[in-house]
Amino acid sequence: MTSLAKQIRQLNTTGQDFEHELLDLLQRDMLVADELTDKVRNILHDVRELGDSALVDYTNRFDGFDVTSISELVIEADQLQSAVKQLNIDQREALIHAADRIRRYHEKQKQTSWQYEEADGSVYGQKISPLDRVGIYVPGGKANYPSSMLMLAIPAKVAGVEEIVATVPTKYGNVGNLVFAAAALAGVSRVFTIGGAQAIAALAYGTRTVPRVDKITGPGNMYVTVAKKLVFGEVGIDMIAGPSELTIICDGKTDPDWVAMDLFSQAEHDEQAQSILIATDEGFLDQVRLSIDRLLPQMVRQQIIQASLLNRGIFILAKNLEQAAMASNLIAPEHLELSVEDPDDLLNHISHAGAIFLGRHAAEALGDYCAGPSHVLPTSGTARFFSALGVYDFQKRSSILNCSATGASALAGTASLLAREELLQAHALSAEYRRKPDR
């Protein structure tokens, strides 16, 4: 029998072309085929022009629904509460436990307004305000994600957002009950069972039934990703999300079965998910390969895991932990596990990662559901400039300037000179009008 694990590609940080080889294997070209972009643009146009009728048409066509009216896609508050009541005790306790931990973590992120006063009596500062209305896109289709509902809605609620509108391509009923129960527990205002680019269009432009929002957050498929790119500017967006990723740095002392299962946990998302292991011991890489071959047949999503590991899995042998960190920073992964003896020391060498899991016991799966931090994270190397979703994504910052007469006069000369250098006469005069005669 052919070993799957032996087919996973392996690189060495000491290789002459290591950086180029790694970047090639990451397959992170963010360009999208013109054909897909055109399809999404047409969907956006139809929803903008036709509103609810386009939503009904696309939902029936793409999501397998059979509805005749937009009202059938609206989940009211009493239905959300009913979903909570239908949970069994274990389900309810798990959702409440996760929600409480997510809320507690994000309370720490809440920003507050501040001001300071200068000697001349001028006051400067920053006013923090929540967004009025946000849209959260919760993926559906292949699976239901109540955890995503919690991770998206709770930070918005903590931020003080008045109205949270959720879209999820899941029919209301037994299959999706956890998603709708999670919406109720997280304080979501309204839920619409629509998905894809049409959901993004509805949130961005608004229809007679779906309200227009100020910002759209949440990951989705390529249609959703392209749609978010195209509506950016009409509304705010959180980030551009690609396939899920996990990188593990290991010193060779973690149970290889643990490491293999952590790699599986990322690979089982879909065939494009990426699982990467960086180790400083080649013998340990061999042990993990043995664990993969032994454990894979036990997995319900075996075919998806296998395709993911063969298509996008990478093993990297690093000379030492500093080189392992260097490789990780090139990857800038969505999730990074530091499965080493002294993770805090290694953390000092990490510059780019969406979420960092310290130590052998901090499995990425714990973060996906209930540890506390949001699992909505930058992917495809965008951790170089994007951050994990948080309360700050649902708050705005307004600058405050309150110049005293003395302060305005003191600033007028500088402002006037710079304005005239920029050939903006009215700016200069506006400043000069505030200048005291003795200056």
SEFITI-806096 format. One line per field, with one value per residue (C-alpha): residue number from 1; z, x, y negated. Coordinates in steps of 0.02 Angstrom, whole numbers, always signed. Each point is the difference from the previous one (the first is absolute). Example, Ala and Ser with C-alpha at 12.3 -4.5 7.8 and 13.67 -1.06 7.14 Angstrom:
BEGIN
pos = c(1|2)
Z = c(+390|-33)
X = c(+615|+69)
Y = c(+225|-172)
//
This chain:
BEGIN
pos = c(1|2|3|4|5|6|7|8|9|10|11|12|13|14|15|16|17|18|19|20|21|22|23|24|25|26|27|28|29|30|31|32|33|34|35|36|37|38|39|40|41|42|43|44|45|46|47|48|49|50|51|52|53|54|55|56|57|58|59|60|61|62|63|64|65|66|67|68|69|70|71|72|73|74|75|76|77|78|79|80|81|82|83|84|85|86|87|88|89|90|91|92|93|94|95|96|97|98|99|100|101|102|103|104|105|106|107|108|109|110|111|112|113|114|115|116|117|118|119|120|121|122|123|124|125|126|127|128|129|130|131|132|133|134|135|136|137|138|139|140|141|142|143|144|145|146|147|148|149|150|151|152|153|154|155|156|157|158|159|160|161|162|163|164|165|166|167|168|169|170|171|172|173|174|175|176|177|178|179|180|181|182|183|184|185|186|187|188|189|190|191|192|193|194|195|196|197|198|199|200|201|202|203|204|205|206|207|208|209|210|211|212|213|214|215|216|217|218|219|220|221|222|223|224|225|226|227|228|229|230|231|232|233|234|235|236|237|238|239|240|241|242|243|244|245|246|247|248|249|250|251|252|253|254|255|256|257|258|259|260|261|262|263|264|265|266|267|268|269|270|271|272|273|274|275|276|277|278|279|280|281|282|283|284|285|286|287|288|289|290|291|292|293|294|295|296|297|298|299|300|301|302|303|304|305|306|307|308|309|310|311|312|313|314|315|316|317|318|319|320|321|322|323|324|325|326|327|328|329|330|331|332|333|334|335|336|337|338|339|340|341|342|343|344|345|346|347|348|349|350|351|352|353|354|355|356|357|358|359|360|361|362|363|364|365|366|367|368|369|370|371|372|373|374|375|376|377|378|379|380|381|382|383|384|385|386|387|388|389|390|391|392|393|394|395|396|397|398|399|400|401|402|403|404|405|406|407|408|409|410|411|412|413|414|415|416|417|418|419|420|421|422|423|424|425|426|427|428|429|430|431|432|433|434|435|436|437|438|439)
Z = c(+0|-51|+143|-15|+121|-103|-144|+101|-68|+110|+0|+98|+67|-42|-184|-117|-76|+155|+1|-184|+13|+153|-79|-156|+103|+100|-158|+60|-159|+48|-182|-47|-173|-99|-31|+187|+29|-141|+75|+170|-74|-88|+163|+89|-139|+2|+188|-5|-139|+38|+188|+88|-158|-50|+173|-14|-175|+46|+164|-91|-137|+102|+174|-43|+77|-69|+58|-85|+116|+92|+160|-2|+17|+153|+171|+133|+182|+64|-118|+64|+180|-51|-68|+171|+84|-121|+52|+114|+165|-63|-155|+100|+131|-133|-93|+159|+62|-166|-8|+176|-33|-166|+83|+147|-116|-111|+145|+24|-175|+19|-36|+91|-48|+65|+7|+60|+31|-50|+101|-108|+36|-166|+13|-115|+5|-80|+7|-15|-73|-49|-176|-17|-96|-55|-106|+44|-130|+77|-121|-36|-141|+40|+188|+130|+109|+162|+62|-140|+49|+177|-55|-117|+97|+178|-36|-90|+148|+122|-109|+23|-175|+6|-142|-55|-160|-39|-162|-7|-147|+113|+5|+165|+82|+92|-101|+30|+173|+84|-120|+39|+185|-3|-84|+142|+134|-85|-14|-188|-52|-161|-100|-186|-74|-153|-49|-134|-97|+9|+190|-11|-127|+111|+150|-102|-97|+100|-67|+56|+126|+37|+78|-65|+123|+35|+2|-54|+95|-15|-118|-145|-165|-152|-51|+170|-2|-172|+47|+156|-106|-123|+128|+104|+3|+0|+169|+111|+4|+127|-113|-155|+56|-92|+45|+182|+56|+142|+27|+143|+64|+102|+88|-19|+178|-27|-23|-190|+7|+72|-140|-135|+67|+8|-183|-38|+93|-125|-153|+29|-33|-188|-136|-11|+186|+37|+139|+24|+125|+39|+108|+53|+2|-160|+101|+75|-174|-37|+160|-50|-171|+85|+107|-154|-91|+154|+52|-169|-34|+161|-59|-61|-119|-58|-184|+34|+120|-125|-142|+108|+59|-173|-87|+128|+147|+33|+119|+36|+84|+92|+61|+165|+76|-61|-178|+34|+53|-157|-106|+96|-27|-187|+9|+112|+43|+58|+148|+75|+133|+94|+63|+86|+172|+20|-110|+81|-55|-177|-3|+2|-173|-76|-99|-104|+50|+21|+163|+96|+110|+131|+64|-34|+75|-94|-146|-139|+12|+174|-75|-137|+125|+177|+60|-20|-142|-162|-129|-142|-53|-146|-127|-156|+77|+40|+183|-56|+3|+64|+178|+84|+3|+161|+87|-86|-169|+57|+73|-87|+58|-21|+34|+118|-16|+113|-24|+122|-71|+56|-70|-168|-15|+39|-135|-132|-58|-33|-83|-109|-60|-45|-85|-110|-46|-62|-93|+106|+34|+89|+120|+41|+25|+106|+117|-3|+50|+168|+28|+135|-59|+101|-90)
X = c(+0|+69|+34|-99|+114|+155|-82|-13|+128|+149|+118|+157|+34|+184|-40|+70|-169|-105|-94|-48|-49|-108|-90|-33|-76|-111|-104|-70|-35|-142|-46|-173|-52|-91|-143|-35|+15|-124|-123|+11|-16|-160|-72|+40|-83|-157|-21|+30|-129|-129|+18|-99|-55|+183|+38|-141|+57|+184|-39|-107|+129|+160|-51|-131|-147|-177|-77|-116|+16|+139|-100|+43|+184|-25|+28|-91|+52|-127|+69|+176|-59|-93|+164|+77|-143|+20|+180|+39|+86|+176|-21|-69|+137|+136|-66|-22|+174|+79|-98|+50|+184|-3|-90|+122|+151|-69|-51|+188|+13|-128|+75|-53|+4|+141|+51|+146|+16|+148|+67|-91|-168|-17|-72|+38|-59|-89|-182|-42|-171|-76|-61|-188|-38|+113|-25|+78|+18|-2|+53|-114|-19|+116|-18|-80|+106|-83|+176|+19|-165|+66|+173|-71|-149|+68|+144|-125|-118|+141|+47|-175|-69|-187|-54|+85|-67|+54|-10|+24|-37|-84|-184|-86|-33|+81|+162|+37|-72|+168|+40|-164|+14|+174|-72|-125|+133|+117|-131|-24|-144|-56|+49|-26|+28|+92|+180|+130|+30|-186|+9|+148|-95|-154|+103|+98|-143|-154|-168|-178|+23|+187|+71|+158|+144|+155|+123|+2|+102|+23|+83|-78|+36|+80|-165|-13|+182|-13|-165|+79|+141|-121|-115|+143|-22|-189|+22|+146|+65|+106|+125|+18|-5|+71|+12|+35|+180|+101|+187|+77|+177|+58|+162|-30|-59|-189|-97|+2|-182|-48|+91|-75|-176|+29|+51|-157|-109|+48|+2|-177|-73|+15|+119|+82|+40|+186|+90|+186|+119|+170|+113|+182|+17|-15|-34|-152|-66|+11|-96|-139|-8|-28|-138|-84|-4|-66|-132|-67|-108|-96|-53|-180|+63|+146|-14|-1|+148|+97|-32|+50|+162|+50|-46|+59|+84|+183|+131|+150|+161|+78|+179|-59|-149|+58|-3|-169|-64|+75|-95|-160|+17|+14|-160|-91|-129|-178|+32|+171|+35|+165|+10|+168|+80|+10|-136|+14|+181|-43|-144|+129|+56|-176|-54|-149|-144|-187|-10|+145|-23|+135|+55|-40|-176|-64|-82|-64|-168|-26|+15|-124|-139|+15|+170|-55|+90|-98|+41|-31|+181|+105|+50|+108|+145|-105|+47|+144|-124|-169|-44|-121|-179|-38|-102|+104|-71|-170|+55|+44|+126|-38|+136|-44|+75|-55|+119|+3|+26|+182|+25|-77|+108|+156|-42|-53|+175|+51|-164|+5|+177|-33|-165|+83|+137|-141|-80|-158|-36|-167|+80|+135|-122|-116|+145|+61|-172|+27|+169|+15|+62|+161|+58)
Y = c(+0|-171|-118|-162|-90|+36|-94|-161|-120|-42|-149|-42|-175|+21|+26|-132|-42|+36|-165|+9|+183|-34|-147|+103|+141|-117|-32|-166|-93|-117|-33|+63|+57|-134|+122|+18|-187|-32|+125|-81|-174|+55|+69|-162|-100|+108|-15|-187|-24|+135|+16|+136|+89|+26|+68|+127|+52|+22|+88|+129|+19|+12|+60|+130|-92|+0|-163|-123|-149|-90|+19|+185|-47|-110|+81|-100|-24|+125|+133|-33|+21|+158|+70|-24|+93|+146|+31|+144|-38|+39|-108|-146|+8|+11|-152|-101|+49|-50|-163|-48|+30|-96|-145|-5|-4|-137|-110|-26|-74|-137|-170|-159|-183|-110|-184|-104|-187|-108|-145|-129|+82|+92|+175|+145|+179|+145|+49|+185|+43|+167|+30|-18|+159|+143|+153|+166|+136|+173|+138|+148|+123|+146|-25|-113|-112|-59|-41|-128|-80|-24|-57|-132|-65|-7|-122|-112|+7|-39|-149|-69|+28|-34|+115|+161|+79|+178|+97|+188|+116|+127|+48|-28|+168|+142|-1|-182|-21|-29|-142|-88|+35|-75|-155|-19|+22|-124|-137|+0|-113|+85|+154|+30|+172|-61|+27|-27|-160|-39|-13|-118|-106|-9|-55|-127|-80|+45|+60|-31|+141|+11|-159|-79|+15|-103|+145|+183|+128|+187|+126|+94|+85|-84|-79|-81|-54|-80|-83|-77|-69|-77|-83|-69|-188|+13|+84|+46|+179|+91|+89|+108|+181|+149|+186|+40|+30|+73|-2|+99|-28|+149|+42|+186|+30|-6|+162|+27|+57|-169|-89|+110|-29|-187|+4|+101|-125|-134|+112|+64|-174|+23|+58|-172|-15|-4|+94|-30|+80|-77|+108|-5|+191|+101|+157|-86|-41|+187|+39|-120|+82|+168|-77|-74|+166|+90|-127|-58|+155|-39|-172|-29|-135|+108|-46|-187|+13|+105|-121|-149|+78|+59|-163|-127|+87|-42|+69|-112|+54|-147|-11|-75|-90|-170|+64|+79|-171|-77|+126|-33|-187|+30|+102|-127|+134|-19|+116|+35|+132|-16|+177|-19|+4|-190|-77|-172|-15|+56|-124|-141|+57|+4|-153|+58|+114|-18|+98|+77|+154|+21|+169|+181|-5|-153|+90|-113|+90|-74|-173|+44|+25|-63|-61|-182|-91|-14|+133|-123|-25|-62|+133|+16|-95|-153|+16|-112|-145|+64|+48|+119|-62|-90|-132|-135|+55|-59|-168|-163|-130|-185|-129|-143|-175|-144|-145|-143|-175|+5|+176|-43|-155|+102|+127|-128|-46|+179|+44|-156|+31|+181|-44|-131|+124|+111|-147|+9|-184|+23|+122|-126|-142|+107|+33|-180|-66|+89|-81|-132|-171|+9|+157)
//
